[in-house]
Amino acid sequence: MAPLIFNIVYPKQKDGAPIEATYPTDGIPIIPYGSGVLASAKHPNAARLWMDWNLSDDGQISSMRDQGNLTSLKNPPMQPIMFDPKVDRTWTPDFAQFQSLHDQWLEEWSKVYGYRQ
């Protein structure tokens, strides 16, 4: 089985599920995402406090330790869990690559998992 999001697997593994995380030798594609405060937020000050904590060392450690997330910080406060950047490789496609590969990836994923609409 190949889940697309490691942080779905990691908490299950921490809870004792008999699963392993492995990475292909040619690397894994990752898609970074952004976080922010919406202009229409009902509680923008609370959202800013959350963002301040989330981007702090404590927030990044929590995200990495508890959810298995990677970080884009240049100097992370800890090494990622279950991921060795010296051995495991990531690849972040630029937008043009992502657009050109999207349909092929979707078709492959649907075939592997027997997905039909």
VOPAKOL-315745 format. One record per atom (N, C-alpha, C): residue in one letter; x, y, z. Coordinates in steps of 0.02 Angstrom, whole numbers, plus 50000, padded with zeros to 5 digits. Example, Ala and Ser with C-alpha at 12.3 -4.5 7.8 and 13.67 -1.06 7.14 Angstrom:
REM VOPAKOL-315745
A506604971650390A506154977550390A506604983550390S506424988850354S506844994750357S506455000250394
REM end
This chain:
REM VOPAKOL-315745
M500424994150000M500005000050000M500445006250000A500245011149965A500655017249961A500215023349974P500145025350037P499765031550050P500135037550023L499755042450006L500055048449976L500305053350028I500065052850089I500255057750140I500535053950200F501185054850212F501505051250266F501195052750334N500985058950345N500725060550411N500035057550425I499765053850377I499185049650390I499415043050420V499985040450397V500255034050419V500605034650487Y500995039750496Y501415040250555Y501035039750621P500485043450631P500125042750695P499865035650706K499665032250652K499435025350658K500015020850680Q500595022050651Q501185018250669Q501365019350742K501335025650764K501475027250834K500995023650881D500375022550858D499865019150898D499925011550895G500435009050858G500565001950857G500344998250795A500105001650744A499904998250682A500514994850651P500434988750625P501004985050597P501164987250526I501394993450519I501544996150453I502244999250454E502554999650396E503215002550389E503175008150337A503595013150346A503655018450296A504315017350258T504275017050194T504865016450152T504815021650097Y505385023450071Y505415028450018Y505785025649958P505545026949898P505895024549839P506585027649834T507055023949806T507745026349802T507815032349755D507355033149708D507405038949663D507065045149691G506825044749753G506545050549786G505785050549785I505495055149823I504775055749827I504585062949810P504055063749770P503825070649757P503445073249818I503565079449834I503185082649888I502875089049860I502325090849889I501975096949868I501895101249930P502305106449936P502225110949994P501565114549991Y501335116550048Y500715120350052Y500845126450096G500405131150091G500475137250129G499945137750183S500105141550234S499635142950288S499615150550296G499065153050319G499015160150328G498375162050363V498255168350369V497655171050401V497235174250347L496615171950341L496175174750291L495965181850310A495875186050261A495645192850273A494955192750305S494555187550292S493875187150319S493835183050384A494405181550415A494405177450476A493975180750530K493575176650564K493145179250618K493555181350679H494115177950689H494545179450746H495275180050722P495425185450686P496095186050656P496665186250707N496555189050766N497095189250815N497255182250841A496735178150851A496845171250871A497205167450816A497015168750754A497345165450697A498075167550693R498225173850705R498925176150704R499325172850760L499025172150819L499365168750874L499505161450856W499025158150825W499125151250803W499695150850752M499695155350704M500215155250653M500905156650685D500935161350732D501575162750766D501825156450800W501385152950836W501595146850870W501775141350820N501345140550769N501445135250720N502115135850684L502345141950673L502975143050637L503575143550684S503445143450750S503995143750798S504335136950802D504915136750835D505255130350845D504795125350881D504445127550934D503995123050970D503445120350924G503165124650883G502635122450837G502905117650785Q503495119050758Q503795114650708Q503975107850739I504245107950800I504405101750834I503775097650844S503235100750867S502605097250877S502355094250812S502375098050758S502145095650694S502555089750669M503215090150678M503655084850656M503605078650701R503615079750766R503605074250815R502935070750817D502385074550818D501735071550829D501385069350765Q501535072650709Q501195071050647Q501655068250593G502305068550604G502765065950554G502865070650495N502695076950503N502775081750448N503505083350437L503655085350376L504305088250360L504255095750370T504805099150369T504805106450376T505195109450319S505025115550301S505405119050249S505895124050280L505955123950347L506435128450380L507145126550360K507565131650348K508255130350329K508645127050386N508495128950447N508815126150506N508265123150552P508035117150536P507495114250575P507695113050647P507225113550694P507375112650765P507515105350783M507365100650738M507495093550748M507515090150680Q507765084050678Q507765080250617Q507075077150607P506835076650546P506185073550534P506175066350559I505615064350585I505525057550609I505395053050549M505695047150548M505585042150496M505815044550427F506225049550425F506455052150361F507165054650371D507645051750336D508335053650344D508545057650282P508625064250288P508775068350229P509445066550197K509885062850232K510515060650202K510405054850154V509875051050165V509735045050125V509115046050082D508585048350113D507945049150079D507945055750041R507705055549980R507705061549939R506995063949927T506915070449926T506275073249906T506365077249842W505835077949807W505835081849746W505215086249747T505315092749741T504755097349740T504675099849668P504175097249632P504085099449563P503885106849561D504145110349511D503915117149503D503215116849471F502885122549466F502185122549445F502095119649375A502555121149329A502495118549261A502575110849261Q503045108249301Q503125101049306Q502505097849336F502255100949388F501655098349421F501075098049371Q500975103349333Q500425103449285Q500525098049232S501135097349207S501255092549153S501205085249178L501345084049242L501335077249268L500675075349303H500265080149317H499665078949357H499215073549328D499035074049265D498575069249235D498875062149234Q499515061649219Q499855055149218Q499855052149289W500015056149339W500025053749408W499325051549429L498825055549412L498135053849431L497915047349398E498095046449335E497915040249299E498265034249331E498915034949347E499275029449379E498975027849448W498845032949487W498565032049554W497895028449549S497465030649503S496805027649495S496865020249474K497355018749432K497465011849409K497705007549467V498195009949504V498475006049560V497945004549612Y497535009449628Y497035008649681Y496345006749656G496275005649590G495635003549563G495095008849571Y495295015149569Y494815020649579Y494425021949515R493765022549523R493325024349467R492845029749491Q492685034149447Q492175039249465Q491505037149440
REM end
